[in-house]
Amino acid sequence: MSEIKNNTALAVKRATAIARSVKSLSSITSIKKDESTTVKGNANASTAIDLAQSTAKQMSAVVSAMSQNIQNLSSAFHAMDQKAAAQLSRLEDVSTRFTINV
């Protein structure tokens, strides 16, 4: 049977790395477009640039949310681990208090 282990510190480390990586994606403020020439592809290029910026911002928001979800999930697992451990330790304490008289 497989064992599931939660490592909160590792989850936070990975989520922080993701957040840092996505920060550069979201920090793109503007791209200079060629508005002065009348080359036929300029309109298409301008539209593509706008779409790329919009997509980058959307991707950044999604990945940031995923990063936060990783941290939240790890914290929730950790809390449940602690609760289960406390409950199990109480069961172990109870089992040592009783004896059967034969």
N, C-alpha and C positions, 0 to 999 in steps of 0.2 A: 504494500500500500504506500502511496506517495505521501510525503509530508509537506504541508504548506507552511512556509516560514515568512514572517513579516519582519522586515528590517526598516524601521522608520527612518533611521539616519541615512541609509542608502536611498530610500525613496525621496527624501528631502533633497539630497545631493543631486539626484537625477532630475528632479523637477526644477531645481534651481538652474541647472545647466540648460535645460530646455528653455526656461524663461529668459535666460541671458541670450541664448541664440536667437530667440524670436524677437528680442528687443531691437536688434539691428534691422530686422525686417520691418518692424513697425515704425522705426525712426526715419524712414525715407520720407522726406518732406515734399520735395518737388523735383521734377525732372525737367530740364530745360528743353523746350520744344522749338523747332525751327519754324518760326511764324513769318519770316521775312522772304523766303524763297517760294517760288511757285512750282516746285517739283511736284509731279503728279501724285506721288506716294505720300506727300506730307499729311494729307487729311487722314489717310489710313493709319499712318504712323502715330499721329496725335491720338486717334481713337484707341489704338493698341496700347499706347503709353498710359492713357487714363484707365483702361481696363486692367492693365498690369498693376497699377498703383492700388486700385480698388480691391483687386484680388489679393494683393499682398497684405493689405490692412485686414481683410476678412480672415485670411489664413492666420495672421498674427493673433487675432482675437480668439479664434478657435483653438489654436495651439496653447495660448495662455490659459484658456479655460480648462483644457485637458491637463495642463501642468498643475493647476490648482486642484483639479479632481484627483490627481495622483496623490498629492499631499493629504487631501481630506480623507481619501480611502485608506491610506496607510495609517493615519491617526485613528480612524474608526476601528481598523483591525487591531491596532495596539490597545485601544480602550477595551475592546471585547476580549483580547488575550488576558489583560489584567483582571477583568471581571471573572472570566472562566478560571483563572489561576486562584483567585480568592475563594471562589465557590468550591473548587476542588480541595483546597487546603482545609476548608471547614469540614468537608466530608472525611478527609483523612484524620482530622482531630477527633471527630465523633467516633470513628471506627476503633480508635485505640482506647476509648473510655469504657467500652462495654466488654464484658466477659460472659461466657456461658458457664454456668455451674453444672457440673456433671455429677 
